[in-house]
């Protein structure tokens, strides 16, 4: 396989493998679910997102109230500006927590699970994962190869090298598949 068309799939967050959805030999499209994992880190990120959203809602309401009081002459501009800063900080916290979940490739929910998806289209040529296994970030769980372009190493006799040029048509016959021919360039 062309090395630029191979994906080694590692989990983006440590956890326990709960379900396998693609097996050896499976053809997958980009984004196809490969496995479901449960992760305490994802659960923490979801909790952090909920807390950040609540803080942002309160800060937004406080900002609107302070702005209204300032417009009526009851509050100082400094209080409006402080409420604005708190609201902006809370919105940044929401964005940060959301980005952490997006990086893992998970949608929102109340559990600490996420779906590991295929980063490219191709064929699953290796699966090392088993249900119930505790996996870490550096554990390669799947290998996917895009088989739309494959390479063949061809030995050309030295006397024939002058006849070989880039872009030339090639017909391959493989001993293991008698009667079949593969055409390429």
Residue pairs with C-beta under 8 A, 6 or more apart in sequence:
1 125
1 145
1 146
1 147
1 150
1 151
2 146
2 149
2 150
2 151
5 120
5 122
5 145
5 146
5 148
5 149
6 143
6 144
6 145
6 146
7 118
7 119
7 120
7 122
7 142
7 143
7 144
8 140
8 142
8 143
9 34
9 116
9 118
9 119
9 140
9 141
9 142
9 143
9 144
10 137
10 138
10 139
10 140
10 141
11 37
11 39
11 116
11 135
11 136
11 137
11 139
11 141
12 103
12 104
12 105
12 114
12 116
12 137
13 37
13 39
13 41
13 42
13 104
13 114
13 137
14 39
14 41
14 134
14 135
14 136
14 137
15 37
15 38
15 39
15 40
15 41
15 42
15 112
15 114
15 134
15 135
16 37
16 38
16 39
16 132
16 133
16 134
16 135
17 35
17 36
17 37
17 129
17 130
17 131
17 132
17 133
17 135
17 141
18 35
18 36
18 37
18 38
18 113
18 131
18 132
19 35
19 36
19 131
20 34
20 35
20 127
20 129
20 130
20 131
21 32
21 33
21 34
21 35
21 36
22 28
22 32
22 33
22 34
22 35
22 118
22 124
22 127
22 142
23 124
23 127
24 124
24 125
24 126
24 127
25 123
25 124
26 123
26 124
27 122
27 123
28 34
28 118
28 121
28 122
28 123
28 124
28 144
29 118
29 121
30 118
30 119
30 120
30 121
31 117
31 118
32 117
32 118
33 115
33 116
33 117
33 118
34 115
34 116
34 117
34 118
34 124
34 141
34 142
35 115
35 116
35 129
35 141
35 142
36 113
36 114
36 115
36 116
37 113
37 114
37 115
37 116
37 135
38 111
38 112
38 113
39 104
39 112
39 113
39 114
40 112
41 112
42 101
42 104
42 106
42 112
42 113
42 114
43 111
43 112
44 112
45 97
45 100
45 101
45 104
46 101
46 108
46 109
46 110
46 111
46 112
48 93
48 97
48 100
49 94
49 97
49 98
49 100
49 101
49 108
52 90
52 93
52 94
52 96
52 97
53 94
55 90
55 93
56 87
56 90
56 91
56 93
56 94
58 90
59 83
59 86
59 87
59 89
59 90
59 91
60 87
60 90
62 83
62 86
62 87
63 80
63 83
63 84
63 86
63 87
65 83
66 75
66 79
66 80
66 82
66 83
67 80
67 83
69 75
69 79
70 76
70 77
70 79
70 80
101 107
101 108
104 114
105 114
105 115
105 116
105 117
106 113
106 114
106 115
116 141
116 142
118 142
118 144
119 144
120 144
120 146
121 146
122 144
122 145
122 146
122 147
122 148
123 144
123 145
123 147
124 142
124 143
124 144
125 143
125 144
125 145
126 140
126 142
126 143
127 141
127 142
127 143
128 139
128 140
128 141
128 142
129 135
129 139
129 141
129 142
135 141
152 170
152 172
152 182
152 184
154 170
154 172
156 164
167 185
168 185
169 183
169 184
169 185
170 183
170 184
170 185
171 181
171 182
171 183
172 181
172 182
172 183
172 184
173 180
173 181
173 182
174 180
174 182
